[in-house]
Amino acid sequence: MANNEFAFNLLRKINDSQNVFLAPFSISQVFGMLFYGARGDTAKELRNALGYQKADLPNNLVHVSFNLYMKEVLQNRNSSNGYDLNTANAIFVNQNFPLCFKYRKEVQDLYEASIRELDFANDAGQSAEEINDWAKQKTNGKIDKILDHMSPSTLMVLLNAVYFKGIWKVPFDPRRTSENAFYNNGMTSQRKMVPMMSMTNRFFYTRFEDFQALELPYKGDRISMLILLPGQPDGLQALEHSITPEKLSDILEKLHISKLRVLLPKFEFQFEKDLTQNIIALGANRIFRPGEADLSGMTSNPGLLVSKVIHKTVVQVNEEGSTATAVTKVHVSRSSPREFVVNYPFLFVIVERGSKSNMILFLGRVNVL
């Protein structure tokens, strides 16, 4: 629940005109690593910003919980019955701040993450190159560059790079994909013709007063994409402000089988952002401030703080998924189905359905195609 609270809060802090694709579970991992070494008011701010306080999650369970979820979520990655998930989490720290042996060992054991000390001051260019090479290797080349340059004054960088592409349990037939209108920013004046996938089938679906929800499962049934479509073309911002972990649970509980004709745009985009200001907006200020950041659980040298929080993701939604698969034939009765037409801005949530927590792995906003 803490991860989902953090996910929705973070989305709300990002400019509402942007397309967004967040990996809140992975961002939470990186900040969990930081939280492990934070002390005093710095730790309190992080605890509130990351949703641990509201979820009433004891500090000692934060790290164990992440470790268990990581193993559960990642065990099916790259399998023929699962999904393609490449994730890279790391802390890169100025070599003048050697990390405590206990912190390094326990964080690597709990989070399976990389911690490296680099010479930012004397060789910022080489440091940036090493970080890019590391991200490329960890994501199997899906993300090949995450930094253009590095400031010599950099003290610590939290890095998170994720690539995801799932395989639909029931693929869309490419022969049914056609050009249809999508209203960018929900405005008729910004109408654009885009490739729109089409399928008539039985789906898990529900409708509320101000939005509709459709579930599209990936192969293996552990992970699903939930499409949240506002009731009006200009209703995305209101939907974002009303969505909560409790509301998500309510949506998932109320899904029921309905016969639908679904029209969903194909899309692919990269999202890259320094999340520093967004994390500050959530209330975690001290980790970025000289003289205020208390990371004494990480290093005995005073003065260490976070310089950047870099997040880069790639999302692709098309007919089949990550590999070409045979189109599944579906028989539908002749009566007219309800239509679910995604032709204006919407949210999508990729949820881990194999556990009771409905952990949000990815959260996206599509405003412009």
Secondary structure, 3 states (H helix, E strand, C coil): CHHHHHHHHHHHCCCCCCCEEECHHHHHHHHHHHHHHCCHHHHHHHHHHCCCCCCCCCHHHHHHHHHHHHHHHHCCECCCCCEEEEEEEEEEEECCCCCCHHHHHHHHHHHCCEEEEECCCCCHHHHHHHHHHHHHHHCCCCCCCCCCCCCCCCCEEEEEEEEEEECECCCCCHHHCEEEEEEHHHCHHHEEEEEEEEEEEEEEEEECCCEEEEEEEECCCCEEEEEEEECCCCCHHHHHHHCCHHHHHHHHHHCEEEEEEEEEECEEEEEEEECHHHHHHCCCCHHHCCCCCCCCCCCCCCCCCCCEEEEEEEEEECCCCCCCCCCCCCCCCCCCCEEEECCCCEEEEEEECCCCCCEEEEEEEECCC
